[in-house]
Amino acid sequence: MRYLAYLAMTLLISCSGKMDETGADFFSDVKFFWDTVYVDSGDDIIFLRHQLLNSDVSKDSKYLYNFNDRELTIERINLDKLRLEDKITFDREGPNGIGGSPGLVQANNEGLFTLDGMFQTSLFSWGGEKLASVYFENFSLGGSPMNGGEQVLPKRVFDVDDQRLYGLIQRYKTNTVVLGIMNLENYEISKLELESFEKLPDYHFQYSLGNALMNRMPLTSIDHVGTKLLLSNEITSTLMWYDTEVDSLFSKAYTSQLAPSQKEKEYKKEFASKEEYDAEFARFSKEINFMPPFWDPENKLFYRFSYQIVGGKAKVYLTALDEDLNQIGETKIPQLTKRPFRYFFKDGKVWFYENMDDELAFVRLSIEK
């Protein structure tokens, strides 16, 4: 097995970030350590074509599940032992078939998982048995996305106990995004407007590529932690969340002392060529961009990355939030010079995906107080 773990650098971060009510900044006495580890694939090859975009980590952070759409398998990678443990094989058709165009795999709290396709979400056991399928054509979605209607965006939350499916819905006619709550018992759907998403249409880019019309919307995300469905987008630090226990929507705005709290500039929206689009998107990337928050279960904290691309390199910031989503600290991480891409939290560390000569590796950032 190829395994490399080394101490790359050690630093003590001290910054004048956003203070909590006691006047202390979370990062004032934090040390950051870096190391890199490789995953042993044995005699097999781990599927990295989609850069782990179609993967998820189990709720106990022991396993990484990576969907291979070429082989129709889910690769189960043991993160404690850093090795590919086995593969779960699926059929395209049949009673347990995954159907057409499945993509994102999502680990479920109940030891189950979902596969999200463009027009449906299916629930499976780890034995490969299909337990349920939710087809969006059975809900009032304002028409087909192919005809300018609505589409449930990838990454959805299947609540088995309450028989609900949650997802962000894009309205193509207005380029707006709302929260969709689908009741799986009576096939009714509720759509909630999201205040922090209202400016998304101002950053919708469109250009022609041959006979095709290409669209780029700001990135959005829905993330499930406890009873909270965290709703975020890349243009603002404001977070919204839907609490499934009280069926209510909440919002919280934040102020940073290190970087802007939202995008401010105006941008051209339509382009005659990809070259024009690339130039304008470079301007877009120079402004602040926000990543989805992620959960540290050991310390009951959320972290959130933000970044700016300047001169081809990223300025990366890390914000800490308590479990009630109050901001308790922020810092710049000068050692990160590219946009945080695919990452998760495990064992007191942020694990960043890296493809090193077609081998799966993780660069790990330890956060120690």
C-alpha positions in Angstrom: 0.0 0.0 0.0 1.3 3.4 -0.9 0.8 5.7 2.2 2.5 9.0 2.8 1.9 11.2 5.9 4.2 14.1 6.5 4.2 17.3 8.4 4.3 20.0 5.8 4.1 23.1 8.0 3.0 24.4 11.3 1.7 27.8 12.1 -0.1 29.7 14.8 -2.9 31.8 13.4 -3.8 35.0 15.1 -6.2 37.4 13.5 -8.5 40.3 14.2 -11.6 38.4 13.0 -15.2 38.6 14.0 -15.4 38.3 17.8 -17.9 36.3 19.8 -19.8 37.7 22.8 -16.8 37.1 25.1 -14.6 39.2 22.9 -12.4 36.2 22.0 -11.8 35.0 18.4 -12.0 31.3 17.8 -8.8 31.3 15.7 -6.6 33.3 18.1 -5.1 30.2 19.7 -5.5 27.7 16.9 -2.7 25.8 15.2 -2.9 24.5 11.7 -1.0 21.3 10.7 -0.8 19.9 7.2 -0.2 16.3 5.9 -0.9 14.2 2.9 -2.2 10.6 2.7 -2.8 8.2 -0.2 -5.5 5.7 -0.6 -4.5 2.1 -1.4 -6.6 0.8 -4.3 -5.0 -2.6 -4.3 -5.2 -4.2 -7.8 -8.1 -2.0 -8.7 -8.4 1.6 -10.0 -10.5 4.2 -8.1 -12.8 6.2 -10.4 -11.6 9.8 -10.4 -13.0 11.0 -13.7 -15.6 13.3 -11.9 -13.1 14.3 -9.2 -15.3 12.8 -6.4 -18.2 15.1 -7.3 -20.5 12.0 -7.3 -19.4 10.9 -3.8 -20.4 11.3 -0.2 -19.0 10.5 3.3 -20.9 8.3 5.7 -22.5 10.0 8.8 -19.8 8.4 11.0 -17.1 9.6 8.6 -15.7 6.1 8.3 -16.4 5.5 4.6 -16.3 7.5 1.4 -18.8 6.3 -1.2 -17.9 7.1 -4.8 -20.3 6.4 -7.6 -18.7 5.1 -10.8 -21.1 5.7 -13.6 -19.0 3.8 -16.1 -19.2 0.5 -14.2 -22.5 1.2 -12.3 -20.8 0.6 -9.0 -20.3 2.4 -5.7 -16.7 2.2 -4.4 -16.6 1.9 -0.7 -13.4 3.5 0.6 -12.4 2.9 4.3 -11.1 6.3 5.5 -9.7 4.9 8.7 -7.6 2.3 6.9 -7.1 4.4 3.7 -8.0 1.6 1.3 -10.6 0.7 -1.2 -12.6 -1.9 0.6 -15.1 -3.2 -1.9 -17.6 -2.2 -4.6 -21.4 -2.4 -4.7 -22.6 -3.4 -8.2 -25.9 -2.2 -9.7 -28.1 -2.9 -12.7 -29.3 -0.3 -15.1 -32.8 -1.9 -15.4 -35.0 -4.2 -13.4 -36.7 -3.9 -10.0 -33.4 -2.7 -8.4 -32.2 -0.8 -11.4 -30.7 2.6 -11.0 -32.4 4.0 -14.2 -31.0 6.5 -16.6 -28.5 9.3 -15.8 -28.0 8.7 -12.0 -25.4 10.9 -10.5 -24.9 12.0 -7.0 -24.8 9.4 -4.2 -26.0 10.6 -0.7 -25.4 8.7 2.5 -28.5 8.6 4.7 -28.8 8.8 8.5 -30.6 5.5 8.6 -27.8 3.5 6.9 -29.4 3.9 3.5 -28.4 6.0 0.5 -29.9 7.8 -2.4 -29.0 8.2 -6.0 -30.1 11.5 -7.6 -30.9 11.6 -11.3 -32.2 14.5 -13.4 -35.8 13.4 -13.1 -35.9 11.2 -10.0 -34.3 10.3 -6.7 -34.1 6.6 -5.6 -33.6 5.2 -2.1 -31.4 2.1 -1.7 -30.1 -0.2 1.0 -26.4 -0.9 1.0 -27.3 -4.4 -0.2 -28.4 -2.9 -3.5 -32.2 -3.2 -2.9 -34.2 -0.3 -4.2 -36.7 0.8 -1.5 -38.4 3.7 -3.2 -38.2 6.0 -6.2 -39.5 9.6 -6.3 -40.4 10.8 -9.8 -40.7 14.6 -10.1 -43.3 14.3 -12.9 -45.7 13.4 -10.1 -45.4 16.8 -8.5 -46.4 20.2 -9.8 -43.1 21.6 -10.9 -44.3 24.3 -13.3 -43.5 22.4 -16.5 -40.5 20.5 -17.9 -37.1 22.1 -17.5 -36.6 21.4 -21.3 -39.4 23.9 -22.0 -38.4 26.6 -19.6 -40.1 25.1 -16.5 -38.6 24.0 -13.2 -36.0 21.5 -12.2 -35.1 20.0 -8.9 -31.3 20.6 -8.6 -28.9 17.7 -7.7 -28.2 17.0 -4.1 -31.5 16.4 -2.3 -32.4 15.3 1.2 -34.6 12.2 1.6 -36.2 12.2 5.0 -37.4 8.6 5.5 -39.1 9.1 8.8 -41.2 12.1 7.7 -41.6 10.8 4.1 -40.4 14.1 2.6 -37.9 14.9 -0.1 -36.2 18.3 0.1 -34.4 20.0 -2.7 -33.6 23.4 -4.3 -35.7 24.1 -7.4 -34.5 26.2 -10.3 -37.1 28.2 -12.2 -35.7 28.6 -15.7 -38.1 31.4 -16.8 -36.9 33.7 -14.0 -33.5 32.0 -13.1 -34.6 32.0 -9.5 -34.2 29.3 -6.9 -36.6 28.2 -4.2 -36.8 25.5 -1.6 -39.0 22.6 -2.6 -40.6 20.3 0.1 -42.2 17.2 -1.5 -44.6 15.2 0.6 -44.2 11.6 -0.4 -47.5 10.5 1.1 -49.9 12.8 -0.7 -47.6 14.0 -3.5 -48.1 17.7 -2.6 -45.3 20.1 -2.9 -44.5 23.4 -1.1 -42.2 26.0 -2.5 -40.5 28.5 -0.2 -39.0 31.7 -1.4 -35.4 32.3 -0.2 -34.4 35.9 0.5 -30.7 35.3 0.3 -31.1 33.7 -3.1 -33.0 36.7 -4.6 -30.0 38.2 -6.4 -29.0 35.0 -8.2 -30.5 36.1 -11.5 -28.1 39.1 -11.5 -25.2 36.6 -11.9 -26.7 34.3 -14.5 -24.3 34.0 -17.5 -25.3 32.7 -20.9 -23.3 32.2 -24.1 -23.5 30.3 -27.4 -21.3 27.3 -28.1 -22.1 26.1 -31.6 -25.8 25.4 -31.8 -26.0 25.0 -28.0 -26.9 27.7 -25.5 -24.7 27.4 -22.3 -25.9 28.7 -19.0 -24.0 29.2 -15.7 -25.8 30.1 -12.5 -24.1 30.8 -9.1 -23.5 27.6 -7.2 -26.1 26.7 -4.6 -26.2 24.0 -1.9 -28.5 22.2 0.5 -26.8 20.4 3.4 -28.4 18.3 6.1 -27.1 18.6 9.7 -29.4 17.4 12.5 -32.7 19.1 12.1 -31.3 21.8 9.9 -31.3 22.0 6.2 -28.6 24.6 5.4 -29.2 26.7 2.3 -26.3 28.6 0.8 -25.0 30.1 -2.4 -21.7 31.5 -3.6 -22.7 35.2 -3.8 -23.4 36.0 -0.2 -22.2 35.0 3.3 -25.9 35.1 4.5 -27.1 31.6 5.5 -30.6 30.3 5.5 -31.8 27.1 7.1 -35.0 25.2 7.3 -35.6 23.5 10.7 -37.5 20.3 10.0 -38.5 19.9 13.7 -40.5 23.2 13.7 -41.1 23.5 9.9 -39.7 27.0 9.9 -37.3 28.9 7.7 -34.5 31.0 9.3 -31.9 33.5 8.0 -28.7 35.0 9.4 -26.4 37.6 7.9 -22.7 38.0 8.7 -20.1 40.7 8.7 -16.5 40.0 7.9 -13.4 42.1 8.9 -11.2 40.3 6.4 -13.2 40.3 3.1 -16.5 41.5 1.7 -19.7 39.8 2.9 -21.3 39.5 -0.6 -20.7 40.3 -4.3 -21.4 43.9 -5.2 -20.4 44.4 -8.9 -22.6 44.3 -11.9 -21.8 41.9 -14.7 -22.7 41.4 -18.4 -25.0 38.4 -18.7 -25.1 37.4 -22.3 -22.1 36.7 -24.5 -21.5 36.0 -28.1 -18.6 33.6 -27.5 -17.0 31.5 -24.8 -13.9 33.9 -24.8 -16.2 36.8 -23.8 -17.7 34.6 -21.1 -14.3 33.5 -19.7 -13.2 37.1 -19.4 -16.3 38.2 -17.5 -16.2 35.1 -15.3 -12.6 36.0 -14.4 -14.0 39.3 -13.1 -16.7 37.4 -11.2 -14.2 35.2 -9.5 -12.1 38.2 -8.3 -15.0 39.1 -6.1 -15.6 37.1 -2.9 -17.1 33.6 -3.4 -18.6 31.5 -0.7 -18.6 27.7 -0.3 -21.2 25.7 1.6 -20.8 25.3 5.4 -19.6 21.9 6.7 -19.9 20.3 10.1 -17.3 19.3 12.7 -19.2 16.8 14.8 -16.6 16.5 17.5 -16.5 20.1 18.5 -20.1 20.9 17.4 -18.9 23.6 15.0 -19.5 24.7 11.4 -16.8 25.9 9.1 -17.1 27.7 5.9 -14.6 28.6 3.2 -14.7 31.7 1.0 -12.2 32.8 -1.6 -11.1 35.3 -4.2 -9.1 34.5 -7.4 -6.5 37.1 -8.0 -3.7 36.7 -10.5 -4.6 33.1 -11.1 -4.2 32.3 -7.3 -6.8 32.1 -4.6 -7.0 34.1 -1.4 -8.8 31.7 0.9 -10.6 32.5 4.2 -12.1 30.2 6.8 -15.0 31.2 9.1 -16.1 29.3 12.2 -19.7 29.2 13.4 -21.1 27.7 16.6 -23.9 25.1 16.4 -26.5 27.8 16.4 -24.7 29.4 13.4 -23.3 32.4 15.2 -20.0 33.5 13.8 -17.2 33.0 16.3 -14.1 33.6 14.3 -12.4 34.0 10.9 -8.9 33.8 9.4 -7.0 33.8 6.2 -5.2 30.7 5.2 -2.2 31.8 3.1 -1.1 28.2 2.4 -4.2 27.5 0.4 -3.6 29.1 -3.0 -6.4 27.5 -5.0 -10.1 27.3 -4.6 -11.2 24.7 -2.1 -12.9 22.1 -4.2 -14.0 18.7 -2.8 -13.5 18.4 1.0 -15.1 17.0 4.2 -14.3 17.0 7.9 -13.1 13.9 9.8 -11.0 13.4 13.0 -10.4 17.1 13.6 -9.1 17.6 10.1 -10.4 19.0 6.8 -9.7 16.5 4.1 -9.1 18.0 0.6 -9.4 15.7 -2.4 -6.3 15.5 -4.6 -5.6 13.5 -7.8 -1.9 12.6 -7.7 -0.8 10.8 -10.8 -4.3 9.1 -11.0 -4.1 8.0 -7.4 -6.6 9.2 -4.8 -5.0 11.3 -2.1 -6.1 13.7 0.5 -4.3 16.8 1.8 -5.4 17.2 5.4 -5.6 20.4 7.4 -5.6 19.7 11.1 -7.3 22.4 13.3 -6.0 22.2 16.9 -6.6 24.4 19.9 
